[in-house]
């Protein structure tokens, strides 16, 4: 059976190339997110413009419930 080391080396080389390209893409995306985050923080101000969200079904106050009857 012939040796296929050239194909193994080509597969490792191709994998390294693809991972390198993907790494560069992730670095660019990280820079975009960081610049977007800094510009958003600078323009939005210190306070939130909306109230925090609440649950869909608020619980009734304990005093508003009728007492349990036995």
NORPE-V458235 format. One line per field, one symbol per residue. ss: DSSP state (~ for helix, > for strand, _ for the rest). psi: psi as a letter, one per 30 degrees, with the letter a starting at -180 (. if undefined). burial: # if it has 24 or more other ideal C-beta (glycine too) atoms within 12 Angstrom, else .. A space follows every 10 residues. Layout:
ss=???
psi=???
burial=???
//
This chain:
ss=____~~~~~~ ~~~~~~~~~~ ~~~~~~~~~~ ~~~~~~~~~~ ~~~~______ __________ _~~~______
psi=klkhfeeeee eeeeeeeeee eeeeeeeeee eeeeeeeeee eefflelkfl lllllfjkkl keffkllkk.
burial=.......... .......... .......... .......... .......... .......... ..........
//
